[in-house]
Amino acid sequence: MIVLEEEQWWPRVLAHQEAANTRTGGRLERQSHHTPNAMEDFLYEYYPLRPGRFATWHPGIADDGGVGLARPRGGEALAWWEERSRNRWYEAGADVVMLSPTYFAERAHGLEFQASLQEKLLEREPRFGCFGWHEWAMVYKADHLRHPLPLRLGQEQTDRVVEEANIRCSHFDAFQFFQPEAKPLNASQPSYETVIENEQPGCIHVTMDLLRVCLQFPQIFPSEWAIQAYDLALAARRIDQAASPYDSRSIGVEPIPVETVDGRAEYVQRQREAYKNGSALRKKIADALAQAVALGRARS
């Protein structure tokens, strides 16, 4: 087992808390004033992201599954260490607290699903050129809009664009929010049962979903990865919002007009950048998930 001394782990706890609070401060401020932000709020409401949990630091797992935190001498670090020792997923001896072996067995189903999904995503060639039509399909002939923003082209013209688009959405979590009349317009009908079969790494939402994995299994990843995943997800979400049918300039998002040739070219370029920026983190996450699954099987 790797054991980190106080001088190694406590600065990381403080640095992570600062990094997390910097990123979630705007959300908390908006909540206090009941001011929504259609772009950024998505990360908190959809995944969901809880600022307090996000700011909680974890060391992740080592090759043998063990990263222990040595008992500190006192002060805030000791109070933090003692609180961690009481967490259901951790166990503590007299001098070290570490992730409990029971974690891997009790979380086995979810770990195995995500490990399989991430392995497939690493193997597959990315596809680009869906142009973000999923956001348009979500407002097709809609009686009510999901966001308090106007449609850039108005409802009638937006509907015509959707009818003329070649919608090829492979992401189930987006497809399930299509308006009923838009679902038959999609080239496929993805479902929860076909997620592993259909997902592909070029998808903007699949890059965003790296944040979901870090939030779902925070104990097995160094929390610094969660910060990276948040930044990637926010950048991907900005692309998503910009390519949507909404006029998002009031929240600082310039449109990518995918109903035009130039807009579609811009979308593909930015989609490629999102994929490239997330590739290294996806590989690290996939490796950690595979390791966690192996540990669970060895201890079952």
C-alpha positions as CSV (number, residue, x, y, z in Angstrom):
1,M,0.0,0.0,0.0
2,I,1.2,3.5,-0.8
3,V,0.9,5.8,2.2
4,L,0.9,9.5,1.7
5,E,2.2,11.6,4.6
6,E,0.4,14.7,5.8
7,E,2.9,16.9,3.9
8,Q,1.9,15.2,0.7
9,W,-1.9,14.8,1.0
10,W,-3.0,17.9,3.0
11,P,-1.9,20.5,0.4
12,R,-3.7,18.5,-2.2
13,V,-6.9,18.6,-0.1
14,L,-6.7,22.4,0.2
15,A,-5.8,22.9,-3.4
16,H,-8.7,20.8,-4.6
17,Q,-11.1,22.6,-2.3
18,E,-10.0,25.9,-3.8
19,A,-10.2,24.7,-7.3
20,A,-13.6,23.2,-6.8
21,N,-15.0,26.2,-5.0
22,T,-13.7,28.5,-7.7
23,R,-15.7,26.5,-10.3
24,T,-18.9,26.2,-8.3
25,G,-19.0,29.7,-6.8
26,G,-21.0,31.1,-9.7
27,R,-23.6,28.4,-9.4
28,L,-24.1,29.1,-5.7
29,E,-24.2,32.8,-6.3
30,R,-26.9,32.4,-9.0
31,Q,-28.9,30.1,-6.8
32,S,-28.9,32.7,-4.0
33,H,-30.4,35.2,-6.4
34,H,-32.6,32.7,-8.3
35,T,-30.9,33.5,-11.5
36,P,-30.6,30.6,-13.9
37,N,-27.9,30.0,-16.5
38,A,-29.0,27.6,-19.2
39,M,-25.5,26.6,-20.2
40,E,-23.7,26.1,-16.9
41,D,-26.7,24.9,-14.8
42,F,-26.9,21.8,-17.0
43,L,-23.8,20.3,-15.4
44,Y,-25.4,20.6,-11.9
45,E,-28.9,19.5,-12.8
46,Y,-28.3,16.8,-15.3
47,Y,-25.4,14.8,-13.8
48,P,-26.0,16.0,-10.9
49,L,-23.1,17.9,-9.5
50,R,-23.2,18.9,-5.8
51,P,-20.7,21.6,-4.8
52,G,-19.9,20.2,-1.4
53,R,-19.3,16.7,-2.7
54,F,-17.3,18.0,-5.6
55,A,-15.0,19.8,-3.2
56,T,-14.3,16.6,-1.3
57,W,-10.8,15.3,-2.1
58,H,-10.0,11.7,-2.7
59,P,-6.5,10.2,-3.5
60,G,-7.8,7.6,-5.9
61,I,-6.4,4.0,-6.1
62,A,-2.9,2.7,-6.7
63,D,-2.0,-0.4,-8.7
64,D,-2.8,-2.6,-5.7
65,G,-5.9,-0.6,-4.8
66,G,-4.4,1.0,-1.7
67,V,-3.6,4.6,-1.2
68,G,-3.4,5.3,2.6
69,L,-3.4,8.7,4.2
70,A,-1.2,8.9,7.3
71,R,-2.7,10.3,10.4
72,P,-1.8,14.0,10.7
73,R,-0.4,15.7,13.8
74,G,-3.3,17.9,14.5
75,G,-5.3,20.9,13.5
76,E,-7.7,21.1,10.6
77,A,-5.9,18.2,8.8
78,L,-6.6,15.9,11.8
79,A,-10.3,16.9,11.9
80,W,-10.5,16.2,8.1
81,W,-8.7,12.9,8.5
82,E,-11.0,11.7,11.4
83,E,-14.1,12.7,9.4
84,R,-12.8,10.6,6.4
85,S,-12.2,7.7,8.7
86,R,-15.9,7.6,9.6
87,N,-17.0,7.6,5.9
88,R,-18.8,4.4,4.9
89,W,-16.4,3.7,2.1
90,Y,-13.2,4.1,4.1
91,E,-11.6,2.3,7.0
92,A,-9.0,3.4,9.4
93,G,-6.3,1.9,11.6
94,A,-4.5,3.7,14.3
95,D,-2.3,5.6,11.8
96,V,-3.7,5.2,8.3
97,V,-7.1,5.7,6.6
98,M,-7.8,4.1,3.2
99,L,-10.5,3.0,0.8
100,S,-12.3,-0.1,2.1
101,P,-12.0,-3.3,0.1
102,T,-15.8,-3.6,0.4
103,Y,-16.2,-0.6,-1.9
104,F,-15.1,-2.6,-5.0
105,A,-17.5,-5.4,-4.3
106,E,-20.5,-3.2,-3.4
107,R,-20.0,-1.0,-6.5
108,A,-19.1,-3.8,-8.8
109,H,-22.1,-3.5,-11.2
110,G,-21.7,0.2,-11.9
111,L,-17.9,-0.2,-12.1
112,E,-18.2,-3.0,-14.6
113,F,-20.7,-1.2,-16.8
114,Q,-18.5,2.0,-16.9
115,A,-15.3,0.0,-17.5
116,S,-16.9,-1.8,-20.5
117,L,-18.2,1.5,-21.9
118,Q,-14.9,3.4,-21.6
119,E,-13.0,0.4,-23.1
120,K,-15.3,0.5,-26.1
121,L,-15.0,4.3,-26.5
122,L,-11.2,4.0,-26.5
123,E,-11.4,1.3,-29.3
124,R,-13.8,3.1,-31.6
125,E,-13.1,5.7,-34.2
126,P,-14.7,9.0,-33.4
127,R,-17.4,10.3,-35.7
128,F,-18.0,13.9,-36.3
129,G,-20.7,15.8,-38.1
130,C,-23.9,15.3,-36.1
131,F,-24.0,19.1,-35.9
132,G,-25.7,19.2,-32.5
133,W,-29.2,18.6,-34.0
134,H,-30.2,16.9,-30.8
135,E,-30.8,20.2,-29.2
136,W,-33.1,21.2,-32.1
137,A,-35.0,18.0,-31.8
138,M,-35.7,18.8,-28.2
139,V,-37.7,21.9,-29.2
140,Y,-39.4,20.5,-32.3
141,K,-43.0,21.6,-32.3
142,A,-42.7,22.1,-28.5
143,D,-45.4,23.7,-26.4
144,H,-42.9,24.7,-23.8
145,L,-39.1,25.3,-24.0
146,R,-36.7,23.8,-21.5
147,H,-34.7,27.1,-21.1
148,P,-35.9,30.6,-20.5
149,L,-34.3,31.8,-23.7
150,P,-35.8,32.7,-27.1
151,L,-35.4,30.6,-30.2
152,R,-32.9,32.2,-32.5
153,L,-35.0,31.5,-35.7
154,G,-38.4,31.4,-34.0
155,Q,-40.5,28.2,-33.7
156,E,-41.8,27.8,-37.2
157,Q,-38.4,28.2,-38.9
158,T,-36.8,26.0,-36.2
159,D,-39.2,23.3,-37.0
160,R,-38.5,23.5,-40.7
161,V,-34.7,23.2,-40.0
162,V,-35.3,20.1,-38.0
163,E,-37.4,18.5,-40.8
164,E,-34.7,19.2,-43.3
165,A,-31.8,18.1,-41.1
166,N,-30.2,14.6,-41.3
167,I,-30.3,13.9,-37.6
168,R,-27.9,11.1,-36.5
169,C,-27.9,11.2,-32.7
170,S,-26.4,8.1,-31.1
171,H,-26.5,9.3,-27.5
172,F,-29.4,7.9,-25.6
173,D,-29.3,10.5,-22.8
174,A,-29.9,13.1,-25.5
175,F,-32.3,11.1,-27.6
176,Q,-34.7,10.4,-24.7
177,F,-35.4,14.2,-24.5
178,F,-36.4,14.5,-28.1
179,Q,-39.9,15.8,-28.7
180,P,-42.1,12.8,-29.6
181,E,-42.6,13.9,-33.2
182,A,-38.8,14.4,-33.6
183,K,-37.8,10.8,-32.6
184,P,-38.8,9.2,-35.9
185,L,-36.6,11.8,-37.7
186,N,-33.5,10.3,-36.1
187,A,-31.5,7.8,-38.1
188,S,-31.5,5.4,-35.2
189,Q,-33.5,4.8,-32.0
190,P,-30.9,4.5,-29.2
191,S,-32.0,3.0,-25.9
192,Y,-30.6,2.4,-22.5
193,E,-30.0,-1.3,-23.5
194,T,-27.9,-0.3,-26.5
195,V,-25.8,2.4,-24.8
196,I,-22.5,0.4,-25.0
197,E,-23.3,-0.6,-28.6
198,N,-24.1,3.0,-29.8
199,E,-21.9,5.4,-27.9
200,Q,-19.0,6.9,-29.8
201,P,-16.1,9.1,-28.5
202,G,-16.7,12.0,-31.0
203,C,-20.0,12.9,-29.4
204,I,-20.0,16.2,-27.5
205,H,-22.1,14.6,-24.7
206,V,-19.8,11.6,-24.3
207,T,-16.9,14.1,-23.6
208,M,-19.1,15.8,-21.1
209,D,-20.0,12.5,-19.5
210,L,-16.4,12.1,-18.3
211,L,-17.6,14.4,-15.5
212,R,-20.5,12.0,-14.8
213,V,-18.0,9.1,-14.2
214,C,-15.8,11.2,-11.9
215,L,-18.9,12.1,-9.9
216,Q,-20.3,8.6,-9.8
217,F,-17.1,7.0,-8.6
218,P,-15.1,9.8,-6.9
219,Q,-13.3,7.4,-4.6
220,I,-11.3,5.6,-7.3
221,F,-9.9,8.7,-9.1
222,P,-7.6,11.4,-7.8
223,S,-9.9,14.3,-7.4
224,E,-7.6,16.4,-9.6
225,W,-9.2,14.4,-12.5
226,A,-12.6,15.7,-11.5
227,I,-11.4,19.2,-12.0
228,Q,-10.1,18.3,-15.4
229,A,-13.4,16.6,-16.2
230,Y,-15.4,19.7,-15.1
231,D,-13.4,22.0,-17.3
232,L,-13.8,19.6,-20.3
233,A,-17.5,19.3,-19.7
234,L,-18.0,23.1,-19.4
235,A,-16.1,23.7,-22.6
236,A,-18.2,20.9,-24.4
237,R,-21.4,22.3,-22.9
238,R,-20.5,25.7,-24.4
239,I,-20.3,24.2,-27.8
240,D,-23.6,22.4,-27.2
241,Q,-25.3,25.6,-26.2
242,A,-23.8,27.6,-29.0
243,A,-25.0,25.1,-31.6
244,S,-28.5,24.9,-30.1
245,P,-31.5,26.7,-31.5
246,Y,-31.6,29.1,-28.6
247,D,-30.3,32.6,-28.7
248,S,-27.8,32.4,-25.9
249,R,-26.0,35.7,-26.4
250,S,-27.6,37.0,-23.2
251,I,-25.6,34.5,-21.2
252,G,-22.4,35.2,-23.1
253,V,-22.6,32.4,-25.7
254,E,-22.2,33.4,-29.3
255,P,-24.2,31.1,-31.7
256,I,-22.7,28.4,-34.0
257,P,-25.4,28.6,-36.8
258,V,-25.5,25.0,-37.7
259,E,-28.3,25.6,-40.2
260,T,-25.6,27.2,-42.4
261,V,-22.6,25.5,-44.2
262,D,-20.1,27.7,-42.3
263,G,-21.8,27.0,-39.0
264,R,-21.6,23.2,-39.6
265,A,-17.9,23.5,-40.5
266,E,-17.3,25.4,-37.2
267,Y,-19.2,22.8,-35.2
268,V,-17.1,19.9,-36.6
269,Q,-13.9,21.7,-35.9
270,R,-14.9,22.4,-32.3
271,Q,-16.3,18.9,-31.9
272,R,-12.9,17.5,-32.9
273,E,-11.1,19.7,-30.4
274,A,-13.4,18.5,-27.6
275,Y,-12.6,14.9,-28.5
276,K,-8.9,15.5,-28.6
277,N,-8.9,17.5,-25.4
278,G,-10.7,14.7,-23.5
279,S,-8.8,11.7,-24.9
280,A,-5.9,11.6,-22.4
281,L,-8.3,11.8,-19.4
282,R,-10.6,9.1,-20.8
283,K,-7.6,6.8,-21.0
284,K,-6.7,7.4,-17.4
285,I,-10.3,7.0,-16.3
286,A,-10.6,3.7,-18.3
287,D,-7.4,2.3,-16.8
288,A,-8.6,3.1,-13.2
289,L,-12.0,1.6,-13.8
290,A,-10.5,-1.6,-15.2
291,Q,-8.2,-1.8,-12.1
292,A,-11.2,-1.3,-9.8
293,V,-13.1,-4.1,-11.5
294,A,-10.2,-6.4,-11.2
295,L,-9.9,-5.6,-7.5
296,G,-13.6,-6.3,-7.0
297,R,-13.3,-9.7,-8.7
298,A,-10.2,-10.6,-6.8
299,R,-11.9,-9.9,-3.5
300,S,-15.3,-11.4,-4.2
